[in-house]
């Protein structure tokens, strides 16, 4: 496995994943006794831990009070999501995703995740659409608040568990400038996809190495991976 391909989930692989937002609302009430939602901030590109902190700061909680219970908050989110996920409509798989993952797996590339989602929620979304088995490792919002650290953690897992050698052969696909920034800071190749709310220009301004419309053109993506890793 001489290439590692890392993917964000929301608006990169999937859209309309139900239950995740409600899990925040539930946990804020259960753990902090606050009625609020994540819609009071611009949460795009944030990790779940960062979202928790910023929403609660908006509700005038101190950083100390937030961090004292943040693990309980994440546990509450995970338990809530696990209980309701099968009662929600499954997420929508974005165009080209299933075909691309099957081809990458066939080519024996190592495939992973870098997502702000807490790991059980991330895995739950992918299980609902039968894609979870493609992703052997990842960096998740439950691991760290900082997205760059999640990239580095995913690479470390690849090195430790799959005998992977890091040498200009790691690629990160994401729909947000925060994904591009994290990949660039970690020293890997970034591929922006305009399947979210951000434009080609915004992803280019975040120094994406490549920007593509979506994940439909499997051959084009494979050519990028082969060229940059050669």
C-alpha positions in Angstrom: 0.0 0.0 0.0 2.1 2.9 -1.3 -0.6 5.6 -1.3 -2.9 6.8 1.4 -6.1 8.5 0.4 -8.0 10.4 3.1 -11.5 11.7 2.8 -13.7 14.1 4.7 -17.3 12.8 5.1 -20.0 15.5 5.1 -20.5 17.1 1.7 -17.4 15.2 0.4 -18.7 11.6 0.5 -22.2 12.0 1.8 -24.9 14.7 2.3 -28.2 14.9 4.3 -26.9 12.7 7.2 -29.7 12.9 9.7 -29.4 12.8 13.5 -25.9 14.4 13.9 -27.2 17.9 14.6 -29.9 16.6 16.9 -27.2 14.7 18.9 -25.5 18.1 19.7 -28.8 19.6 20.9 -29.6 16.5 23.0 -26.1 16.5 24.6 -26.1 20.3 25.3 -29.3 19.8 27.3 -28.4 16.5 29.0 -24.9 17.5 30.0 -24.9 21.3 30.4 -28.7 21.9 30.8 -28.7 24.4 28.0 -31.3 24.6 25.2 -29.3 25.5 22.1 -28.3 24.3 18.6 -25.2 24.4 16.5 -26.9 26.8 14.1 -25.9 29.8 16.3 -22.3 29.5 14.8 -20.8 28.9 11.4 -19.7 25.3 12.1 -18.6 24.4 8.5 -15.2 22.7 8.6 -15.0 22.5 12.4 -14.4 19.4 14.4 -17.2 18.3 16.7 -15.1 19.3 19.8 -14.6 22.7 18.4 -18.3 23.1 17.7 -19.2 22.1 21.2 -16.8 24.7 22.7 -17.9 27.5 20.4 -21.6 26.9 20.8 -21.3 26.8 24.6 -19.1 29.9 24.7 -21.9 31.7 22.8 -24.1 30.6 25.6 -21.7 32.3 28.1 -20.1 29.2 29.6 -16.5 29.5 30.6 -13.9 27.4 28.9 -13.2 25.6 32.2 -16.9 24.6 32.6 -17.0 23.4 29.0 -13.9 21.3 29.1 -14.7 19.7 32.5 -17.7 18.0 30.9 -16.8 17.8 27.2 -16.1 14.0 27.4 -19.5 13.5 28.9 -21.0 15.7 26.1 -19.3 13.6 23.4 -20.5 10.4 25.1 -24.0 11.7 25.2 -23.9 12.6 21.5 -22.6 9.2 20.6 -25.3 7.3 22.6 -28.0 9.5 21.2 -26.9 9.1 17.6 -26.5 5.3 18.1 -30.1 5.1 19.4 -31.7 7.0 16.6 -29.6 6.5 13.5 -31.5 3.5 12.2 -34.8 5.4 12.5 -33.6 8.2 10.2 -33.4 8.2 6.5 -29.9 7.1 5.4 -27.5 9.7 4.1 -27.2 10.4 0.4 -24.0 9.1 -1.3 -22.6 11.8 -3.5 -22.1 11.2 -7.2 -19.2 9.0 -8.1 -18.2 8.1 -4.5 -19.1 4.4 -4.5 -17.5 3.7 -7.9 -14.3 5.6 -6.8 -14.0 3.7 -3.5 -14.4 0.4 -5.2 -11.7 1.3 -7.7 -9.3 2.5 -5.1 -9.8 -0.6 -3.1 -9.3 -2.7 -6.2 -6.0 -0.9 -6.8 -5.0 -1.8 -3.2 -4.7 1.8 -2.1 -5.0 2.5 1.6 -8.2 4.5 2.3 -8.9 6.5 5.4 -10.9 9.3 6.9 -10.2 12.7 8.3 -13.4 14.1 9.7 -14.5 16.4 12.4 -17.2 13.8 13.3 -16.8 11.8 16.5 -15.7 8.3 15.3 -18.8 6.3 16.2 -21.0 8.9 14.5 -18.7 8.9 11.4 -18.7 5.2 11.2 -22.5 5.1 11.8 -23.1 7.4 8.9 -21.0 5.2 6.6 -22.5 1.9 7.9 -26.0 3.2 7.0 -24.9 3.4 3.3 -22.6 0.3 3.4 -19.4 2.2 2.8 -17.7 1.8 6.2 -15.7 -1.2 5.1 -13.6 0.8 2.7 -12.0 2.9 5.4 -9.3 1.2 7.3 -8.2 4.1 9.6 -8.8 7.7 10.3 -8.4 10.8 12.3 -11.7 11.8 14.0 -13.2 14.7 15.9 -13.1 12.5 19.0 -9.3 12.2 18.7 -8.4 15.9 18.7 -9.9 19.4 18.3 -7.4 20.4 15.6 -8.0 19.1 12.1 -4.3 19.2 11.2 -3.6 16.9 14.1 -6.2 14.5 12.7 -4.4 14.3 9.4 -1.1 13.6 11.2 -2.8 11.0 13.4 -4.3 9.2 10.3 -0.8 9.0 8.7 0.7 7.7 12.0 -1.9 5.0 12.1 -1.1 4.0 8.5 2.6 3.8 9.4 2.1 1.8 12.6 -0.6 -0.6 11.4 -0.1 -1.0 7.6 3.6 -0.6 7.1 3.0 2.6 5.2 5.9 4.8 4.3 5.1 8.6 4.2 6.7 10.2 1.1 4.7 12.6 -1.0 2.0 9.9 -1.3 -0.8 11.1 1.0 -3.9 12.8 -0.5 -6.7 14.5 1.3 -10.1 15.1 -0.3 -12.4 17.7 1.3 -15.0 20.3 0.5 -14.0 23.1 2.8 -11.0 25.5 3.1 -10.4 24.0 6.6 -9.7 20.6 4.9 -7.2 22.2 2.6 -5.5 24.2 5.4 -5.1 21.0 7.5 -3.7 19.0 4.6 -1.2 21.8 3.7 -0.1 22.2 7.3 0.5 18.4 7.5 2.5 18.5 4.3 0.3 16.3 2.1 -1.5 16.8 -1.3 -4.9 18.4 -1.1 -7.8 17.9 -3.5 -10.8 20.2 -3.0 -14.2 19.1 -4.2 -16.9 21.7 -4.8 -19.7 19.5 -3.6 -20.3 21.6 -0.4 -20.9 25.3 0.1 -17.5 26.5 -1.0 -16.6 27.5 -4.5 -13.6 26.6 -6.7 -12.1 30.0 -6.0 -12.4 29.6 -2.2 -10.7 26.2 -2.3 -8.0 27.6 -4.5 -7.5 30.5 -2.1 -7.0 27.9 0.6 -4.1 26.6 -1.5 -5.7 23.3 -2.6 -3.3 21.5 -4.9 -6.2 20.5 -7.1 -9.9 21.4 -7.3 -12.5 19.1 -8.9 -16.2 19.5 -9.3 -17.0 16.1 -7.7 -15.8 12.5 -7.4 -17.4 11.2 -10.5 -14.3 11.2 -12.8 -12.5 8.2 -11.4 -9.9 8.2 -14.1 -9.0 11.8 -13.5 -8.6 11.2 -9.8 -6.4 8.1 -10.4 -4.2 10.1 -12.7 -3.7 12.8 -10.1 -2.8 10.2 -7.5 -0.4 8.4 -9.8 1.3 11.6 -11.1 1.8 13.2 -7.7 3.1 10.0 -6.1 5.5 9.0 -8.9 
